[in-house]
């Protein structure tokens, strides 16, 4: 006997989604020497208010609220989130090589640290506002990476940060294109 129920189904398939990144290689991941100051700076890019951790969770929160109304946009957002996860991985490896801690806290210059919180996310209700907030977050990330590159005297670290910035610029271009559609 067939049971009568209202099954809710996602018709949006994600099987072909890949990280959305510039088609350029990443430099060899390395640091010149251990340096806690640089590790602390990168901990902000890792898990501060403006960070890869914030980007990943903000994109996933967008995706989970978009897939029914706009599968194509949801897939693009997921692909961008996957790229941000690779950025998180690169930062984590550099923090480790520099002798820092991977504990989802952002360390300030005064020695205090702040645990990452979902309060950092922007969670607007409609797609247009989500795209706007995401573009703003990408711009803030680029500015923060550039500021950190000016403070870091290690070409190896800066080469990886410069490569991450290329992906973030690419994301802005894609988000702007999605917003125009
Ligand atoms: Fe990005």
Backbone and ligand atoms as CSV (ligand in chain L), in Angstrom:
chain,resi,resn,atom,element,x,y,z
A,1,UNK,N,N,0.842,-1.201,0.000
A,1,UNK,CA,C,0.000,0.000,0.000
A,1,UNK,C,C,0.878,1.252,0.000
A,2,UNK,N,N,0.547,2.152,-0.901
A,2,UNK,CA,C,1.387,3.342,-1.014
A,2,UNK,C,C,1.046,4.350,0.085
A,3,UNK,N,N,2.046,4.766,0.767
A,3,UNK,CA,C,1.855,5.728,1.844
A,3,UNK,C,C,1.718,7.126,1.232
A,4,UNK,N,N,0.758,7.865,1.731
A,4,UNK,CA,C,0.549,9.208,1.185
A,4,UNK,C,C,1.314,10.221,2.028
A,5,UNK,N,N,2.282,10.842,1.415
A,5,UNK,CA,C,2.985,11.902,2.137
A,5,UNK,C,C,3.502,12.935,1.136
A,6,UNK,N,N,3.743,14.083,1.632
A,6,UNK,CA,C,4.267,15.141,0.773
A,6,UNK,C,C,5.784,15.177,0.892
A,7,UNK,N,N,6.413,14.499,-0.039
A,7,UNK,CA,C,7.879,14.456,-0.010
A,7,UNK,C,C,8.426,15.730,-0.634
A,8,UNK,N,N,9.381,16.321,0.047
A,8,UNK,CA,C,10.003,17.545,-0.475
A,8,UNK,C,C,11.352,17.172,-1.074
A,9,UNK,N,N,11.518,17.483,-2.351
A,9,UNK,CA,C,12.704,17.021,-3.079
A,9,UNK,C,C,13.504,18.201,-3.611
A,10,UNK,N,N,14.834,18.076,-3.560
A,10,UNK,CA,C,15.698,19.039,-4.251
A,10,UNK,C,C,15.924,18.520,-5.659
A,11,UNK,N,N,15.601,19.346,-6.650
A,11,UNK,CA,C,15.828,18.936,-8.037
A,11,UNK,C,C,17.117,19.537,-8.578
A,12,UNK,N,N,17.848,20.220,-7.713
A,12,UNK,CA,C,19.083,20.892,-8.127
A,12,UNK,C,C,20.253,19.925,-7.902
A,13,UNK,N,N,20.881,19.491,-8.993
A,13,UNK,CA,C,21.983,18.523,-8.860
A,13,UNK,C,C,23.333,19.237,-8.808
A,14,UNK,N,N,24.173,18.788,-7.920
A,14,UNK,CA,C,25.472,19.435,-7.715
A,14,UNK,C,C,26.629,18.553,-8.164
A,15,UNK,N,N,26.323,17.494,-8.918
A,15,UNK,CA,C,27.375,16.516,-9.207
A,15,UNK,C,C,28.501,17.069,-10.081
A,16,UNK,N,N,28.215,18.110,-10.879
A,16,UNK,CA,C,29.274,18.632,-11.751
A,16,UNK,C,C,29.934,19.905,-11.206
A,17,UNK,N,N,29.673,20.235,-9.945
A,17,UNK,CA,C,30.237,21.478,-9.392
A,17,UNK,C,C,31.709,21.281,-9.021
A,18,UNK,N,N,32.527,22.240,-9.458
A,18,UNK,CA,C,33.965,22.221,-9.132
A,18,UNK,C,C,34.343,23.566,-8.526
A,19,UNK,N,N,35.478,23.624,-7.822
A,19,UNK,CA,C,35.902,24.923,-7.284
A,19,UNK,C,C,36.058,25.947,-8.408
A,20,UNK,N,N,35.541,27.153,-8.202
A,20,UNK,CA,C,35.638,28.204,-9.214
A,20,UNK,C,C,36.864,29.059,-8.893
A,21,UNK,N,N,37.920,28.847,-9.655
A,21,UNK,CA,C,39.185,29.537,-9.422
A,21,UNK,C,C,39.818,29.892,-10.756
A,22,UNK,N,N,40.734,30.859,-10.740
A,22,UNK,CA,C,41.497,31.189,-11.941
A,22,UNK,C,C,42.272,29.948,-12.374
A,23,UNK,N,N,42.369,29.757,-13.676
A,23,UNK,CA,C,43.062,28.576,-14.199
A,23,UNK,C,C,44.573,28.842,-14.249
A,24,UNK,N,N,45.127,29.043,-13.081
A,24,UNK,CA,C,46.567,29.322,-12.936
A,24,UNK,C,C,47.081,28.481,-11.781
A,25,UNK,N,N,48.339,28.029,-11.851
A,25,UNK,CA,C,48.839,27.206,-10.748
A,25,UNK,C,C,49.046,28.029,-9.477
A,26,UNK,N,N,49.009,27.351,-8.354
A,26,UNK,CA,C,49.378,27.981,-7.085
A,26,UNK,C,C,50.874,27.838,-6.896
A,27,UNK,N,N,51.540,28.846,-6.322
A,27,UNK,CA,C,52.972,28.684,-6.070
A,27,UNK,C,C,53.213,27.569,-5.050
A,28,UNK,N,N,54.425,27.029,-5.052
A,28,UNK,CA,C,54.812,26.066,-4.017
A,28,UNK,C,C,54.523,26.682,-2.659
A,29,UNK,N,N,53.828,25.934,-1.795
A,29,UNK,CA,C,53.484,26.511,-0.494
A,29,UNK,C,C,54.679,26.400,0.454
A,30,UNK,N,N,55.209,27.556,0.812
A,30,UNK,CA,C,56.389,27.582,1.683
A,30,UNK,C,C,56.484,28.921,2.401
A,31,UNK,N,N,57.249,28.936,3.483
A,31,UNK,CA,C,57.530,30.185,4.204
A,31,UNK,C,C,59.035,30.240,4.443
A,32,UNK,N,N,59.574,31.454,4.563
A,32,UNK,CA,C,61.037,31.591,4.697
A,32,UNK,C,C,61.516,31.015,6.023
A,33,UNK,N,N,60.778,31.317,7.096
A,33,UNK,CA,C,61.154,30.823,8.432
A,33,UNK,C,C,59.951,30.958,9.356
A,34,UNK,N,N,60.065,30.362,10.531
A,34,UNK,CA,C,58.984,30.493,11.513
A,34,UNK,C,C,58.823,31.950,11.908
A,35,UNK,N,N,57.583,32.391,12.062
A,35,UNK,CA,C,57.360,33.788,12.432
A,35,UNK,C,C,55.945,33.897,13.014
A,36,UNK,N,N,55.858,34.042,14.321
A,36,UNK,CA,C,54.552,34.075,14.989
A,36,UNK,C,C,53.755,35.319,14.622
A,37,UNK,N,N,54.463,36.422,14.373
A,37,UNK,CA,C,53.756,37.663,13.999
A,37,UNK,C,C,52.994,37.457,12.688
A,38,UNK,N,N,53.657,36.830,11.722
A,38,UNK,CA,C,52.999,36.582,10.443
A,38,UNK,C,C,51.873,35.541,10.608
A,39,UNK,N,N,52.119,34.540,11.447
A,39,UNK,CA,C,51.077,33.535,11.696
A,39,UNK,C,C,49.835,34.219,12.281
A,40,UNK,N,N,50.073,35.156,13.198
A,40,UNK,CA,C,48.947,35.862,13.821
A,40,UNK,C,C,48.190,36.725,12.806
A,41,UNK,N,N,48.941,37.369,11.903
A,41,UNK,CA,C,48.286,38.154,10.844
A,41,UNK,C,C,47.390,37.237,10.005
A,42,UNK,N,N,47.949,36.105,9.592
A,42,UNK,CA,C,47.192,35.178,8.735
A,42,UNK,C,C,46.011,34.560,9.480
A,43,UNK,N,N,46.092,34.499,10.822
A,43,UNK,CA,C,44.958,33.944,11.581
A,43,UNK,C,C,43.715,34.819,11.390
A,44,UNK,N,N,43.921,36.101,11.083
A,44,UNK,CA,C,42.781,36.985,10.795
A,44,UNK,C,C,42.174,36.673,9.433
A,45,UNK,N,N,43.026,36.348,8.452
A,45,UNK,CA,C,42.516,35.961,7.129
A,45,UNK,C,C,41.840,34.596,7.197
A,46,UNK,N,N,42.273,33.796,8.151
A,46,UNK,CA,C,41.754,32.436,8.321
A,46,UNK,C,C,40.392,32.463,9.016
A,47,UNK,N,N,40.319,33.196,10.139
A,47,UNK,CA,C,39.108,33.096,10.975
A,47,UNK,C,C,38.715,34.410,11.647
A,48,UNK,N,N,39.099,35.535,11.053
A,48,UNK,CA,C,38.659,36.828,11.586
A,48,UNK,C,C,37.278,37.181,11.037
A,49,UNK,N,N,36.860,38.439,11.259
A,49,UNK,CA,C,35.554,38.880,10.742
A,49,UNK,C,C,35.552,38.782,9.220
A,50,UNK,N,N,36.593,39.346,8.600
A,50,UNK,CA,C,36.789,39.192,7.151
A,50,UNK,C,C,37.752,38.037,6.979
A,51,UNK,N,N,37.246,36.895,6.560
A,51,UNK,CA,C,38.119,35.714,6.514
A,51,UNK,C,C,37.551,34.658,5.571
A,52,UNK,N,N,38.379,33.689,5.276
A,52,UNK,CA,C,37.932,32.568,4.441
A,52,UNK,C,C,36.847,31.772,5.158
A,53,UNK,N,N,36.974,31.641,6.471
A,53,UNK,CA,C,35.962,30.928,7.262
A,53,UNK,C,C,34.598,31.630,7.116
A,54,UNK,N,N,34.609,32.955,7.215
A,54,UNK,CA,C,33.370,33.719,7.046
A,54,UNK,C,C,32.841,33.566,5.622
A,55,UNK,N,N,33.752,33.622,4.635
A,55,UNK,CA,C,33.323,33.513,3.233
A,55,UNK,C,C,32.657,32.157,2.980
A,56,UNK,N,N,33.307,31.087,3.420
A,56,UNK,CA,C,32.770,29.741,3.180
A,56,UNK,C,C,31.359,29.624,3.766
A,57,UNK,N,N,31.201,30.021,5.016
A,57,UNK,CA,C,29.915,29.820,5.686
A,57,UNK,C,C,28.846,30.764,5.119
A,58,UNK,N,N,29.265,31.971,4.724
A,58,UNK,CA,C,28.297,32.890,4.124
A,58,UNK,C,C,27.796,32.342,2.785
A,59,UNK,N,N,28.707,31.819,1.977
A,59,UNK,CA,C,28.300,31.256,0.683
A,59,UNK,C,C,27.399,30.035,0.870
A,60,UNK,N,N,27.750,29.185,1.829
A,60,UNK,CA,C,26.925,27.988,2.043
A,60,UNK,C,C,25.539,28.382,2.553
A,61,UNK,N,N,25.504,29.406,3.380
A,61,UNK,CA,C,24.195,29.858,3.872
A,61,UNK,C,C,23.366,30.436,2.716
A,62,UNK,N,N,24.033,31.145,1.791
A,62,UNK,CA,C,23.328,31.640,0.590
A,62,UNK,C,C,22.785,30.464,-0.213
A,63,UNK,N,N,23.675,29.505,-0.456
A,63,UNK,CA,C,23.320,28.368,-1.321
A,63,UNK,C,C,22.112,27.610,-0.777
A,64,UNK,N,N,22.108,27.402,0.536
A,64,UNK,CA,C,21.027,26.599,1.139
A,64,UNK,C,C,19.688,27.308,1.086
A,65,UNK,N,N,19.688,28.604,0.804
A,65,UNK,CA,C,18.433,29.336,0.719
A,65,UNK,C,C,18.078,29.683,-0.723
A,66,UNK,N,N,18.985,29.303,-1.677
A,66,UNK,CA,C,18.771,29.679,-3.077
A,66,UNK,C,C,18.450,28.506,-4.004
A,67,UNK,N,N,18.824,27.281,-3.613
A,67,UNK,CA,C,18.828,26.178,-4.589
A,67,UNK,C,C,17.459,25.893,-5.195
A,68,UNK,N,N,16.378,26.173,-4.473
A,68,UNK,CA,C,15.036,25.912,-5.024
A,68,UNK,C,C,14.640,26.933,-6.071
A,69,UNK,N,N,14.944,28.204,-5.795
A,69,UNK,CA,C,14.509,29.242,-6.735
A,69,UNK,C,C,15.487,29.438,-7.887
A,70,UNK,N,N,16.772,29.165,-7.679
A,70,UNK,CA,C,17.761,29.426,-8.731
A,70,UNK,C,C,18.912,28.431,-8.608
A,71,UNK,N,N,18.729,27.272,-9.210
A,71,UNK,CA,C,19.710,26.182,-9.101
A,71,UNK,C,C,21.065,26.603,-9.677
A,72,UNK,N,N,21.038,27.288,-10.812
A,72,UNK,CA,C,22.280,27.709,-11.482
A,72,UNK,C,C,23.099,28.614,-10.566
A,73,UNK,N,N,22.435,29.578,-9.948
A,73,UNK,CA,C,23.129,30.498,-9.035
A,73,UNK,C,C,23.646,29.731,-7.811
A,74,UNK,N,N,22.825,28.815,-7.298
A,74,UNK,CA,C,23.241,28.031,-6.125
A,74,UNK,C,C,24.492,27.216,-6.442
A,75,UNK,N,N,24.558,26.657,-7.638
A,75,UNK,CA,C,25.728,25.865,-8.032
A,75,UNK,C,C,26.971,26.744,-8.152
A,76,UNK,N,N,26.787,27.934,-8.712
A,76,UNK,CA,C,27.918,28.866,-8.828
A,76,UNK,C,C,28.423,29.252,-7.446
A,77,UNK,N,N,27.491,29.550,-6.552
A,77,UNK,CA,C,27.856,29.938,-5.180
A,77,UNK,C,C,28.599,28.795,-4.480
A,78,UNK,N,N,28.147,27.572,-4.707
A,78,UNK,CA,C,28.835,26.426,-4.093
A,78,UNK,C,C,30.256,26.290,-4.645
A,79,UNK,N,N,30.401,26.491,-5.964
A,79,UNK,CA,C,31.736,26.423,-6.581
A,79,UNK,C,C,32.669,27.472,-6.004
A,80,UNK,N,N,32.137,28.662,-5.740
A,80,UNK,CA,C,32.952,29.718,-5.129
A,80,UNK,C,C,33.311,29.319,-3.697
A,81,UNK,N,N,32.347,28.778,-2.960
A,81,UNK,CA,C,32.618,28.340,-1.573
A,81,UNK,C,C,33.718,27.280,-1.554
A,82,UNK,N,N,33.723,26.400,-2.555
A,82,UNK,CA,C,34.765,25.358,-2.611
A,82,UNK,C,C,36.142,25.994,-2.810
A,83,UNK,N,N,36.195,27.058,-3.625
A,83,UNK,CA,C,37.480,27.766,-3.807
A,83,UNK,C,C,37.918,28.396,-2.489
A,84,UNK,N,N,36.972,28.951,-1.740
A,84,UNK,CA,C,37.326,29.584,-0.454
A,84,UNK,C,C,37.857,28.536,0.523
A,85,UNK,N,N,37.358,27.311,0.399
A,85,UNK,CA,C,37.859,26.255,1.283
A,85,UNK,C,C,39.311,25.929,0.941
A,86,UNK,N,N,39.647,25.991,-0.336
A,86,UNK,CA,C,41.044,25.755,-0.722
A,86,UNK,C,C,41.915,26.911,-0.199
A,87,UNK,N,N,41.373,28.125,-0.223
A,87,UNK,CA,C,42.121,29.259,0.365
A,87,UNK,C,C,42.349,29.028,1.858
A,88,UNK,N,N,41.319,28.552,2.533
A,88,UNK,CA,C,41.435,28.276,3.975
A,88,UNK,C,C,42.545,27.245,4.218
A,89,UNK,N,N,42.563,26.258,3.362
A,89,UNK,CA,C,43.592,25.207,3.478
A,89,UNK,C,C,44.994,25.800,3.297
A,90,UNK,N,N,45.179,26.665,2.295
A,90,UNK,CA,C,46.498,27.285,2.045
A,90,UNK,C,C,46.924,28.108,3.256
A,91,UNK,N,N,45.985,28.905,3.783
A,91,UNK,CA,C,46.316,29.742,4.944
A,91,UNK,C,C,46.674,28.869,6.143
A,92,UNK,N,N,45.909,27.810,6.351
A,92,UNK,CA,C,46.156,26.917,7.485
A,92,UNK,C,C,47.536,26.292,7.403
A,93,UNK,N,N,47.924,25.877,6.207
A,93,UNK,CA,C,49.252,25.266,6.045
A,93,UNK,C,C,50.354,26.296,6.321
A,94,UNK,N,N,50.143,27.519,5.844
A,94,UNK,CA,C,51.169,28.552,6.097
A,94,UNK,C,C,51.241,28.886,7.585
A,95,UNK,N,N,50.089,28.993,8.241
A,95,UNK,CA,C,50.080,29.286,9.690
A,95,UNK,C,C,50.835,28.182,10.438
A,96,UNK,N,N,50.610,26.951,10.026
A,96,UNK,CA,C,51.291,25.826,10.674
A,96,UNK,C,C,52.805,25.918,10.460
A,97,UNK,N,N,53.226,26.156,9.212
A,97,UNK,CA,C,54.670,26.256,8.925
A,97,UNK,C,C,55.305,27.417,9.686
A,98,UNK,N,N,54.536,28.483,9.885
A,98,UNK,CA,C,55.056,29.662,10.598
A,98,UNK,C,C,55.116,29.432,12.116
A,99,UNK,N,N,54.561,28.321,12.578
A,99,UNK,CA,C,54.604,28.012,14.007
A,99,UNK,C,C,53.386,28.515,14.773
A,100,UNK,N,N,52.317,28.841,14.044
A,100,UNK,CA,C,51.107,29.346,14.701
A,100,UNK,C,C,50.122,28.239,15.033
A,101,UNK,N,N,48.993,28.634,15.594
A,101,UNK,CA,C,47.948,27.686,15.985
A,101,UNK,C,C,46.792,27.712,14.997
A,102,UNK,N,N,46.267,26.533,14.707
A,102,UNK,CA,C,45.045,26.440,13.900
A,102,UNK,C,C,43.916,26.192,14.889
A,103,UNK,N,N,43.314,27.259,15.384
A,103,UNK,CA,C,42.273,27.069,16.397
A,103,UNK,C,C,41.053,27.973,16.143
A,104,UNK,N,N,40.939,28.478,14.921
A,104,UNK,CA,C,39.788,29.298,14.541
A,104,UNK,C,C,39.641,30.542,15.412
A,105,UNK,N,N,40.782,31.021,15.919
A,105,UNK,CA,C,40.815,32.316,16.609
A,105,UNK,C,C,41.670,33.275,15.792
A,106,UNK,N,N,41.246,34.529,15.753
A,106,UNK,CA,C,42.029,35.570,15.083
A,106,UNK,C,C,42.828,36.304,16.155
A,107,UNK,N,N,44.139,36.333,15.971
A,107,UNK,CA,C,45.000,36.962,16.983
A,107,UNK,C,C,45.308,38.407,16.620
A,108,UNK,N,N,45.040,39.289,17.569
A,108,UNK,CA,C,45.262,40.723,17.363
A,108,UNK,C,C,46.708,41.063,17.730
A,109,UNK,N,N,47.088,42.284,17.354
A,109,UNK,CA,C,48.460,42.696,17.654
A,109,UNK,C,C,48.700,42.879,19.148
A,110,UNK,N,N,47.631,43.192,19.899
A,110,UNK,CA,C,47.801,43.364,21.348
A,110,UNK,C,C,47.832,42.022,22.085
A,111,UNK,N,N,47.848,40.924,21.334
A,111,UNK,CA,C,47.979,39.606,21.961
A,111,UNK,C,C,46.638,38.937,22.244
A,112,UNK,N,N,45.554,39.730,22.181
A,112,UNK,CA,C,44.242,39.118,22.441
A,112,UNK,C,C,43.800,38.310,21.226
A,113,UNK,N,N,42.953,37.321,21.474
A,113,UNK,CA,C,42.451,36.562,20.332
A,113,UNK,C,C,40.932,36.453,20.423
A,114,UNK,N,N,40.340,36.355,19.260
A,114,UNK,CA,C,38.887,36.305,19.142
A,114,UNK,C,C,38.487,35.066,18.379
A,115,UNK,N,N,37.662,34.255,18.984
A,115,UNK,CA,C,37.170,33.038,18.338
A,115,UNK,C,C,36.219,33.412,17.205
A,116,UNK,N,N,36.316,32.675,16.096
A,116,UNK,CA,C,35.419,32.931,14.973
A,116,UNK,C,C,33.963,32.734,15.406
A,117,UNK,N,N,33.061,33.550,14.877
A,117,UNK,CA,C,31.641,33.434,15.215
A,117,UNK,C,C,30.771,33.642,13.964
A,118,UNK,N,N,29.635,32.923,13.867
A,118,UNK,CA,C,28.735,33.136,12.730
A,118,UNK,C,C,28.104,34.527,12.722
A,119,UNK,N,N,28.313,35.278,13.802
A,119,UNK,CA,C,27.822,36.667,13.806
A,119,UNK,C,C,28.536,37.509,12.737
A,120,UNK,N,N,29.650,37.000,12.222
A,120,UNK,CA,C,30.358,37.722,11.154
A,120,UNK,C,C,29.617,37.662,9.818
A,121,UNK,N,N,28.669,36.724,9.675
A,121,UNK,CA,C,28.027,36.523,8.375
A,121,UNK,C,C,26.987,37.584,8.071
A,122,UNK,N,N,26.872,37.888,6.773
A,122,UNK,CA,C,25.729,38.659,6.289
A,122,UNK,C,C,24.733,37.635,5.750
A,123,UNK,N,N,23.477,37.686,6.228
A,123,UNK,CA,C,22.471,36.710,5.764
A,123,UNK,C,C,21.218,37.416,5.243
A,124,UNK,N,N,21.368,38.112,4.115
A,124,UNK,CA,C,20.199,38.785,3.535
A,124,UNK,C,C,19.184,37.768,3.013
A,125,UNK,N,N,17.957,38.258,2.773
A,125,UNK,CA,C,16.869,37.337,2.419
A,125,UNK,C,C,16.683,37.117,0.921
A,126,UNK,N,N,17.180,38.012,0.085
A,126,UNK,CA,C,16.971,37.746,-1.342
A,126,UNK,C,C,18.296,37.702,-2.109
A,127,UNK,N,N,18.227,37.079,-3.291
A,127,UNK,CA,C,19.435,36.770,-4.065
A,127,UNK,C,C,20.245,38.013,-4.398
A,128,UNK,N,N,19.555,39.080,-4.780
A,128,UNK,CA,C,20.268,40.296,-5.177
A,128,UNK,C,C,21.080,40.851,-4.007
A,129,UNK,N,N,20.464,40.860,-2.835
A,129,UNK,CA,C,21.172,41.367,-1.649
A,129,UNK,C,C,22.308,40.429,-1.239
A,130,UNK,N,N,22.099,39.127,-1.447
A,130,UNK,CA,C,23.176,38.169,-1.146
A,130,UNK,C,C,24.385,38.453,-2.037
A,131,UNK,N,N,24.125,38.627,-3.334
A,131,UNK,CA,C,25.219,38.877,-4.275
A,131,UNK,C,C,25.938,40.168,-3.907
A,132,UNK,N,N,25.175,41.173,-3.526
A,132,UNK,CA,C,25.767,42.460,-3.136
A,132,UNK,C,C,26.667,42.263,-1.914
A,133,UNK,N,N,26.168,41.554,-0.908
A,133,UNK,CA,C,26.943,41.319,0.324
A,133,UNK,C,C,28.187,40.471,0.024
A,134,UNK,N,N,28.053,39.514,-0.891
A,134,UNK,CA,C,29.191,38.654,-1.237
A,134,UNK,C,C,30.278,39.451,-1.953
A,135,UNK,N,N,29.863,40.341,-2.858
A,135,UNK,CA,C,30.843,41.175,-3.574
A,135,UNK,C,C,31.560,42.084,-2.576
A,136,UNK,N,N,30.801,42.670,-1.656
A,136,UNK,CA,C,31.407,43.510,-0.621
A,136,UNK,C,C,32.426,42.721,0.195
A,137,UNK,N,N,32.083,41.483,0.547
A,137,UNK,CA,C,32.974,40.640,1.360
A,137,UNK,C,C,34.236,40.287,0.575
A,138,UNK,N,N,34.089,40.025,-0.725
A,138,UNK,CA,C,35.267,39.723,-1.556
A,138,UNK,C,C,36.191,40.943,-1.613
A,139,UNK,N,N,35.601,42.123,-1.758
A,139,UNK,CA,C,36.417,43.350,-1.818
A,139,UNK,C,C,37.151,43.561,-0.502
A,140,UNK,N,N,36.450,43.339,0.605
A,140,UNK,CA,C,37.079,43.511,1.921
A,140,UNK,C,C,38.222,42.510,2.097
A,141,UNK,N,N,38.023,41.289,1.591
A,141,UNK,CA,C,39.076,40.259,1.694
A,141,UNK,C,C,40.312,40.693,0.912
A,142,UNK,N,N,40.093,41.199,-0.304
A,142,UNK,CA,C,41.221,41.644,-1.132
A,142,UNK,C,C,41.981,42.757,-0.417
A,143,UNK,N,N,41.255,43.729,0.118
A,143,UNK,CA,C,41.904,44.846,0.830
A,143,UNK,C,C,42.717,44.340,2.009
A,144,UNK,N,N,42.169,43.384,2.737
A,144,UNK,CA,C,42.875,42.860,3.915
A,144,UNK,C,C,44.130,42.076,3.500
A,145,UNK,N,N,44.013,41.275,2.438
A,145,UNK,CA,C,45.207,40.554,1.956
A,145,UNK,C,C,46.288,41.539,1.513
A,146,UNK,N,N,45.864,42.592,0.808
A,146,UNK,CA,C,46.853,43.565,0.336
A,146,UNK,C,C,47.530,44.264,1.514
A,147,UNK,N,N,46.745,44.599,2.540
A,147,UNK,CA,C,47.322,45.244,3.736
A,147,UNK,C,C,48.308,44.293,4.406
A,148,UNK,N,N,47.960,43.022,4.482
A,148,UNK,CA,C,48.856,42.055,5.125
A,148,UNK,C,C,50.118,41.827,4.303
A,149,UNK,N,N,49.978,41.854,2.987
A,149,UNK,CA,C,51.172,41.689,2.137
A,149,UNK,C,C,52.167,42.831,2.364
A,150,UNK,N,N,51.638,44.030,2.650
A,150,UNK,CA,C,52.538,45.165,2.921
A,150,UNK,C,C,53.264,44.981,4.255
A,151,UNK,N,N,52.668,44.203,5.170
A,151,UNK,CA,C,53.259,44.002,6.504
A,151,UNK,C,C,54.143,42.756,6.561
A,152,UNK,N,N,54.078,41.925,5.531
A,152,UNK,CA,C,54.809,40.646,5.547
A,152,UNK,C,C,56.016,40.726,4.618
A,153,UNK,N,N,57.193,40.529,5.181
A,153,UNK,CA,C,58.423,40.555,4.395
A,153,UNK,C,C,58.863,39.099,4.152
A,154,UNK,N,N,58.054,38.392,3.395
A,154,UNK,CA,C,58.362,36.999,3.054
A,154,UNK,C,C,57.721,36.743,1.686
A,155,UNK,N,N,58.575,36.675,0.668
A,155,UNK,CA,C,58.070,36.567,-0.710
A,155,UNK,C,C,57.240,35.313,-0.936
A,156,UNK,N,N,57.565,34.256,-0.195
A,156,UNK,CA,C,56.841,33.001,-0.396
A,156,UNK,C,C,55.389,33.151,0.051
A,157,UNK,N,N,55.214,33.732,1.254
A,157,UNK,CA,C,53.845,33.947,1.763
A,157,UNK,C,C,53.099,34.885,0.822
A,158,UNK,N,N,53.755,35.978,0.454
A,158,UNK,CA,C,53.084,36.987,-0.368
A,158,UNK,C,C,52.711,36.445,-1.753
A,159,UNK,N,N,53.503,35.515,-2.267
A,159,UNK,CA,C,53.166,34.914,-3.571
A,159,UNK,C,C,51.858,34.126,-3.460
A,160,UNK,N,N,51.683,33.407,-2.357
A,160,UNK,CA,C,50.431,32.651,-2.178
A,160,UNK,C,C,49.260,33.605,-1.964
A,161,UNK,N,N,49.469,34.669,-1.173
A,161,UNK,CA,C,48.377,35.632,-0.946
A,161,UNK,C,C,47.991,36.317,-2.265
A,162,UNK,N,N,48.985,36.645,-3.083
A,162,UNK,CA,C,48.698,37.295,-4.375
A,162,UNK,C,C,47.883,36.355,-5.267
A,163,UNK,N,N,48.193,35.072,-5.198
A,163,UNK,CA,C,47.444,34.090,-6.006
A,163,UNK,C,C,46.001,33.950,-5.500
A,164,UNK,N,N,45.832,33.989,-4.172
A,164,UNK,CA,C,44.469,33.945,-3.606
A,164,UNK,C,C,43.675,35.162,-4.089
A,165,UNK,N,N,44.324,36.335,-4.080
A,165,UNK,CA,C,43.647,37.568,-4.522
A,165,UNK,C,C,43.130,37.407,-5.958
A,166,UNK,N,N,43.903,36.737,-6.812
A,166,UNK,CA,C,43.436,36.531,-8.201
A,166,UNK,C,C,42.107,35.775,-8.228
A,167,UNK,N,N,41.984,34.775,-7.361
A,167,UNK,CA,C,40.700,34.043,-7.288
A,167,UNK,C,C,39.583,34.952,-6.792
A,168,UNK,N,N,39.890,35.780,-5.788
A,168,UNK,CA,C,38.854,36.663,-5.219
A,168,UNK,C,C,38.382,37.673,-6.273
A,169,UNK,N,N,39.329,38.167,-7.084
A,169,UNK,CA,C,38.941,39.100,-8.160
A,169,UNK,C,C,38.054,38.398,-9.190
A,170,UNK,N,N,38.403,37.169,-9.474
A,170,UNK,CA,C,37.605,36.351,-10.403
A,170,UNK,C,C,36.191,36.149,-9.844
A,171,UNK,N,N,36.104,35.913,-8.535
A,171,UNK,CA,C,34.789,35.727,-7.900
A,171,UNK,C,C,33.937,36.993,-8.034
A,172,UNK,N,N,34.561,38.151,-7.847
A,172,UNK,CA,C,33.806,39.417,-7.975
A,172,UNK,C,C,33.227,39.521,-9.387
A,173,UNK,N,N,34.057,39.189,-10.377
A,173,UNK,CA,C,33.608,39.270,-11.768
A,173,UNK,C,C,32.387,38.346,-11.996
A,174,UNK,N,N,32.471,37.144,-11.464
A,174,UNK,CA,C,31.379,36.173,-11.652
A,174,UNK,C,C,30.119,36.615,-10.896
A,175,UNK,N,N,30.289,37.085,-9.663
A,175,UNK,CA,C,29.133,37.524,-8.874
A,175,UNK,C,C,28.460,38.723,-9.536
A,176,UNK,N,N,29.275,39.623,-10.096
A,176,UNK,CA,C,28.701,40.787,-10.787
A,176,UNK,C,C,27.912,40.331,-12.010
A,177,UNK,N,N,28.455,39.347,-12.746
A,177,UNK,CA,C,27.755,38.827,-13.928
A,177,UNK,C,C,26.437,38.159,-13.520
A,178,UNK,N,N,26.456,37.402,-12.408
A,178,UNK,CA,C,25.231,36.749,-11.942
A,178,UNK,C,C,24.194,37.794,-11.534
A,179,UNK,N,N,24.642,38.899,-10.977
A,179,UNK,CA,C,23.742,39.962,-10.540
A,179,UNK,C,C,23.068,40.670,-11.706
A,180,UNK,N,N,23.735,40.667,-12.855
A,180,UNK,CA,C,23.176,41.349,-14.038
A,180,UNK,C,C,22.139,40.493,-14.745
A,181,UNK,N,N,22.148,39.191,-14.475
A,181,UNK,CA,C,21.247,38.275,-15.209
A,181,UNK,C,C,19.798,38.433,-14.792
L,1,LIG,FE,FE,36.291,34.556,-3.014
